[in-house]
Amino acid sequence: MTDTSDRARELADLAARFPQLHAPQRWAWGGIDAQFSAVLPPDELITNIHLVGFSGDQVVLCRDARGHWFLPGGTREAAESIESCLARELREEAGARLLGEPVWLGAHRCVTDHPVPYRPWQPHPEKAWLWGWAEVTVDSEPSNPDDGEQVVEVRAMDPAEAQRLLTHHRETWWRELVALAVESRRGR
């Protein structure tokens, strides 16, 4: 068997085990059609980076002023590297820092029907949202910049509780994303 067919079988198995995560999605808030894949996109397409952060065996979640729980991460700035964006977003939203290299799980490949990019330097109409996991430590308060989400609570919790709290999103794929991160971490 070739490496290509092994990889194709691995990707098909992953999609079968996490069907909601891999299902085509419509993110109406951004006029975005999205599709998750474990095949990583080219760097120039990545506009957003998000992380399942593990503090010990617990998952770090942030709660904003509206009461919504979310995984830390956000939008890349102009000419910002993936690593710099991740470090900045962890500090801004969770008061956290990386303790090791992130493991990239995959990305949502996205196409927007908005006429202009969200930020002038971003690719358009195609882009990608990168998802991963890493060991983190929460060692300060979120910096809460004026142009970001206003985080009112950061909490490390059991992965099952994190999955439950992420259900405010109508998209049930969030639970599968956390489950995939837990599985990937156990495999290392």
Secondary structure, 3 states (H helix, E strand, C coil): CCHHHHHHHHHHHHHHHCHHHHCCEEEHHHCEEEEEECCCCCHHHEEEEEEEEEECCEEEEEEECCCCEECCEEECCCCCCHHHHHHHHHHHHHCEEECCCCEEEEEEEEEECCCCCCCCCCCCCEEEEEEEEEEEEECCCCCCCCCCCCEEEEEEECHHHHHHHHHHCCCCHHHHHHHHHHHHHHCC
